[in-house]
């Protein structure tokens, strides 16, 4: 893994962290980097300035996606068929919520305190409370890739077809 200067892309450091680094999430306020290692089913928390591993957490399955909720200082990890909320200080799992068979995309909205999980297998977007990880709503997607149409809703910078069926 490379630590880069975000202003000009200069390589600051080369790091050896894990066998199969897959996903990254960065807290721009603290510089904390969360890195998912799929070979070891681990999420590592790294200091973004020094590159040192501050903590790591072994999950019960392959971590697919990460996001940072900067307001609550939590990291959310989509893995297996669940989303876990990690404490950024110690790297411990605070809660785990079943979300569907294949959660593959995850993003947090610090303004609303919500996280959005897209499940590839059951064609849903689950809305979670980013602090607790608990589901607060489920939206069924239209069964097609995101596109613009008359029956779309916009949110968090993306547009997707929405089905009103539950």
N, C-alpha and C positions, 0 to 999 in steps of 0.2 A: 504494500500500500504506500502511496505517496502523500505526504503533506505538502500542499501547494500554497503559495502566496495568492490570496484571492484577487489581489489587484492586478498582477501581471502573469500569473501561472508559473512563476519560478518554483522549482523543486526545493523545498526547505529541508525535507528529511525523507528517507526511505525507511519504512517500517516493515518488520516481519511479524504479522499478527494473524495466526490461524491458517488452516490448510485451504479453506474455500470461502474467502470473504465474498459476500453476495450483495448486501444492501447496506447503505449508510444513511444516517440522519444526524444533523448537526444542530445544536442549540447555538444560534448566533450571539446570544447574550452572554453565555458562559464559556463558549468554545468547546463544550463537551461533544464528543463524537460517539455515536452508538454504531457498532458494526456487527452485522449478522454473519456468522460463520456456519454455513450449511453442512460442512463435513462433520462438525462437532456438536451441532445443535446448540450453539452458544451465542449469546449476545455479549460483546465486550464493550465496556465504557472506557474511552480513552481521553486523556487530557489533550486538547487540540493544540496546545502550545508546545508541550514537550513530547507528545506522542506516547507517553507511558500509559500502560493499562491501569486504570484506577479500580476497576471491579469487573467481574464477569458473572453471568448467570446461565446455567444450563437449563434448557427448556425440554419439554416432553416430545418435541418433534422439530422438523426443519423450519427455521425462521425465514419467512418469505418477504416481509415488508416491515419497515420501521417508520415511526414518525415521532417528533418531539412536540409536546405541549409545553411551550415556553412559559405560559402563565402558571401552571401547576408544577413545573419542573419534573414532569413525568415523561417516560418513554413508553410508547405503545408498540407492541410487537405482534404481528400476525404470524401465527405458526400453526401447523397441524390444522385443526378445525376450531381454533380459539384465538383470542386476543388477550395478551397479558399486559398489565400496567406495571412498569418497573419504577422503583424509587431511584433517582439519579445519584443520590449520595452514596448508597451502599450497593446499588445494583440488585437489590432483592425484589422478588415478585410481590407486589401488593395485592393484586387480584387477577383472576383469570376468568374469562367469560366465553362460553361456547358461542360461536357466531355462524357456523355453517361449514360445509365440507371442504371448501377451498378458498379461504380468504387470501387474496393475492395483492390487493392494493389498499393503502391505508394513508390517511392524511388527517391532521388535527387542525382545527381552527381555534387559535388562542383567544380570539375575540368572543366566541360563543361558548367555549369550553366543551365543544363537541368534537368527536372524531368520526370519520366516515370510512367504512370497511366495504370494499367491493368483493363479493364472493363469485368466483368464476363458475362454480358448479351449479348453484341454485339461482343465479341471475338476480342477486339482490344487492342493495346497498343498505347496510345497517348503520344507524346513527347511535353512537355511544357517548356516554358522559366520559370525557377524557380523564377526569380525575379518578373515577371509580371503575371505569371499564364496563359499566352496566348498560345494556341496550335500552334506548328510549324510543326508537322507531325503526321500522323496516319498510323499505320501498322496493317493490318488484320492478326490475328493469324490463324493457320491452323485448328482450331476447335477441337483440341485435347490438352490434357495436355502437358506441356513442355517435350521434349524428344530429344535425339540426332538422327539426320538423315543427309543425304547428303544435304538436302535443309534447312540448319539452318544457322542462323547468331548468333554471340556471342556478348555480350555486358553487361557491368555492372555486371559481374559475373554469368550471367545466359544464357541459350541457349533455343531458342524456334523456332518452325517451322514458317516460314513466307510465306504468300500468297502475290503474287504481285498484286492481284485484289484490287481495291480501291472502 
